[in-house]
Amino acid sequence: MKNSYEEALDHLETLKRENKNLQRMQSFIYSLDAEQRRGAEAIKGVRKYERRVKELTYQTEEDKKNITRLQDLVDKLQLKVKSYKRQAEEAEEQANTHLSRYRKVQHEMEEAQERADIAESQVNKLRAKSREIVKTKDEE
């Protein structure tokens, strides 16, 4: 009987150790599952960030293209502005030249008008004198 008790006790101890080992194994399995889930989530996160990097890279390239296109447009517009500025300066020079000519002609016209007024005044004086002479001759 002692032997069967010892055997039973040994068997119980063996079962106890196996149960403990089984629990440890289950704990390892749970840990492994948890690690696998974390690894899968990490891979999922990495893929998400890779997609984001790809999107940002594409967006950056598009932005660079737009910047280049806009810079070309700015350069063209600056050339047009320079051209318009030069045209405006030339037009202003012409306007100043025409204004100067206009003032000169106006001054000459005023002088001619003055001379014409003086000449007309002299003609009127001569007419008046001529009438007086004719009257005095008629009276004589």
C-alpha positions as CSV (number, residue, x, y, z in Angstrom):
1,M,0.0,0.0,0.0
2,K,2.8,2.2,0.7
3,N,4.0,1.7,-2.7
4,S,0.7,2.6,-4.2
5,Y,0.6,5.7,-2.0
6,E,4.0,6.6,-3.1
7,E,3.1,5.9,-6.7
8,A,0.0,8.0,-6.3
9,L,2.0,10.7,-4.6
10,D,4.6,10.6,-7.3
11,H,1.9,10.6,-9.9
12,L,0.2,13.6,-8.3
13,E,3.5,15.4,-8.1
14,T,4.1,14.6,-11.8
15,L,0.6,15.9,-12.6
16,K,1.3,19.0,-10.6
17,R,4.6,19.6,-12.4
18,E,2.9,18.9,-15.8
19,N,0.1,21.2,-14.8
20,K,2.6,23.9,-13.9
21,N,4.5,23.3,-17.1
22,L,1.2,23.4,-19.0
23,Q,0.3,26.7,-17.4
24,R,3.8,28.1,-18.2
25,M,3.4,26.9,-21.7
26,Q,-0.1,28.5,-22.0
27,S,1.4,31.7,-20.6
28,F,4.2,31.5,-23.2
29,I,1.5,30.9,-25.9
30,Y,-0.5,34.0,-24.7
31,S,2.7,36.0,-24.6
32,L,3.6,34.8,-28.1
33,D,0.1,35.6,-29.4
34,A,0.3,39.1,-27.8
35,E,3.8,39.6,-29.3
36,Q,2.5,38.4,-32.7
37,R,-0.4,40.9,-32.5
38,R,1.9,43.7,-31.5
39,G,4.2,42.7,-34.4
40,A,1.3,42.6,-36.8
41,E,0.1,46.0,-35.5
42,A,3.6,47.3,-35.9
43,I,3.8,46.1,-39.4
44,K,0.4,47.6,-40.1
45,G,1.7,50.9,-38.6
46,V,4.9,50.7,-40.7
47,R,2.8,50.1,-43.9
48,K,0.6,53.0,-43.0
49,Y,3.6,55.3,-42.5
50,E,5.1,54.0,-45.7
51,R,1.9,54.9,-47.6
52,R,1.9,58.3,-45.8
53,V,5.6,58.8,-46.8
54,K,4.7,57.9,-50.4
55,E,1.8,60.3,-50.4
56,L,3.9,63.1,-49.0
57,T,6.7,62.4,-51.5
58,Y,4.2,62.6,-54.3
59,Q,2.7,65.8,-52.9
60,T,6.2,67.2,-52.5
61,E,7.0,66.4,-56.1
62,E,3.7,68.0,-57.2
63,D,4.5,71.1,-55.0
64,K,8.0,71.4,-56.6
65,K,6.4,71.2,-60.1
66,N,3.9,73.9,-59.1
67,I,6.6,76.0,-57.6
68,T,8.7,75.7,-60.8
69,R,5.6,76.5,-62.9
70,L,4.7,79.5,-60.8
71,Q,8.4,80.7,-60.8
72,D,8.3,80.6,-64.6
73,L,5.1,82.5,-64.6
74,V,6.6,85.1,-62.2
75,D,9.6,85.5,-64.4
76,K,7.5,86.0,-67.5
77,L,5.3,88.5,-65.6
78,Q,8.4,90.4,-64.4
79,L,9.6,90.6,-68.0
80,K,6.2,92.0,-69.0
81,V,6.3,94.5,-66.2
82,K,9.8,95.6,-67.3
83,S,8.5,96.0,-70.8
84,Y,5.4,97.9,-69.7
85,K,7.6,100.1,-67.5
86,R,9.9,100.9,-70.4
87,Q,6.9,101.6,-72.6
88,A,5.4,103.9,-70.0
89,E,8.7,105.7,-69.7
90,E,8.9,106.2,-73.4
91,A,5.3,107.4,-73.5
92,E,6.0,109.8,-70.7
93,E,9.1,111.1,-72.6
94,Q,6.9,111.5,-75.7
95,A,4.2,113.3,-73.7
96,N,6.8,115.6,-72.2
97,T,8.2,116.3,-75.7
98,H,4.7,117.0,-77.1
99,L,3.8,119.2,-74.1
100,S,7.0,121.2,-74.6
101,R,6.3,121.6,-78.3
102,Y,2.7,122.6,-77.4
103,R,3.8,125.2,-75.0
104,K,6.4,126.5,-77.5
105,V,3.7,126.7,-80.3
106,Q,1.3,128.3,-77.8
107,H,3.9,130.9,-76.8
108,E,4.6,131.6,-80.5
109,M,0.9,131.9,-81.2
110,E,0.4,134.3,-78.3
111,E,3.3,136.4,-79.6
112,A,1.8,136.3,-83.1
113,Q,-1.5,137.3,-81.7
114,E,0.1,140.2,-79.9
115,R,1.8,141.3,-83.1
116,A,-1.5,140.9,-85.0
117,D,-3.2,143.0,-82.3
118,I,-0.5,145.7,-82.6
119,A,-0.6,145.6,-86.4
120,E,-4.4,145.9,-86.3
121,S,-4.2,148.8,-83.8
122,Q,-1.7,150.5,-86.2
123,V,-4.0,149.8,-89.1
124,N,-6.9,151.4,-87.2
125,K,-4.8,154.4,-86.3
126,L,-3.7,154.8,-89.9
127,R,-7.3,154.5,-91.1
128,A,-8.4,157.1,-88.6
129,K,-5.5,159.3,-89.7
130,S,-6.4,158.7,-93.3
131,R,-10.0,159.7,-92.7
132,E,-8.9,162.8,-91.0
133,I,-6.6,163.7,-93.9
134,V,-9.4,163.0,-96.4
135,K,-11.8,165.1,-94.3
136,T,-9.4,168.0,-94.1
137,K,-8.8,167.8,-97.9
138,D,-12.5,167.7,-98.5
139,E,-13.0,170.7,-96.3
140,E,-10.4,172.7,-98.1
